[in-house]
């Protein structure tokens, strides 16, 4: 994998850009609260992301299938660069308002809805089919690295100069990725490309997902895990009411899943490279995720909670890698953008809806019972696929299609 020049360039540019993006999200939250003093208004940052994501994702998928994906990525990164630069200028000059920060989140997320489908669909053009699971095994932990480093970088830069400096750095990372995308070489789309109106093309992508059972089953597994097992929304309450560890413990617990995903990178890479029973591995990992969420909810002390957090990240990394690779392998190239956009509505929209659901249940039943119930439901849903014959359980991956090297 690492001998592939185009993939190496792409991977390094994406990692840097994701660190900047995660740092900017943390800075957005901090800045809105600093400007308004209102938790409710701070929540508008997440609401802005959800609205832009759900409304524009299908459109982003269409253009990922009808346009040059590399150029589309460059344009999306360019729009985000301009937004970050303007917000940096407003902040550093002292003229920024909370509504401007929220609008910037809408615009950046809108650009990302065109970026993400093209980003996912571009990967199969850079690596051989047999290496696609390995490519996702390397790319997915990069997200966790960004989750760890981005907010930490934001905190450091906010302490030095305020949120404006973080936005300026984010703009620079977008510029780097635009340049990197100009350096990689990928073949053009095969075939004639989609025909008909934009709406017809959206319907065509949705129809493919509806009739490709393994794809919508994978989507439902992703949605169930993130919807029922949304643990982050109750972490503050668990640290204060149950574990009694304060802000330092909260920071460690918040970072534990990402650390677990990073620590599991080698294992994930080897499993997707060699296993011929990836469907079973996926389902067992998803069951394990639910059990780890349950363990986190029931943990009576911080050490056990941290271990549960590490396991959450490790199981999630394994399941996510297999799901992402399988969706790309099961989708024709001319449909990859649209299918990726539909898939991201569950993979990225699920956590937002899960926070709302688990948060509401926790308000009635308390954080421990709410998260325990969610973990049980997530594990039970994946287990229902494991105990009966399904396309997911039978999925063997690309390794079953090609002879193994001697």
ABEGO torsion letter per residue (X at the ends): XAABAAAAAAAAAAAAAAAAAAAAAAAAAAAAAAAAGBAAAAAAAAAAAAAAAAAAAAAAAAAAAABBAAAAAAAAAAAAAAAAAAAAAAAAAGABBAAAAAAAAAAAAAAAAAAAAAAAAAAAAABBAAAAAAAAAAAAAAAAAAAAAAAAAAAAAAAAAEAAAAAAAAAAAAAAAAAAAAABBBBBBBEAEBBEBAAAAAAAAAAAAAABAAAAAAAAAAAAAAAAABAAAAAAAAAAAAAGAEAAAAAAAAAAAAAAAAAAAAAAAAAAAABABAAAAAAAAAAAAAAAAAAAAABABAAAAAAAAAAAAAAAAAAAAAAAAAAAAABBAAAAAAAAAAAAAAAAAAAAAAAAAAAAAAAAAEAAAAAAAAAAAAAAAAAAAAABBBAAAABAEAAAABBBBX
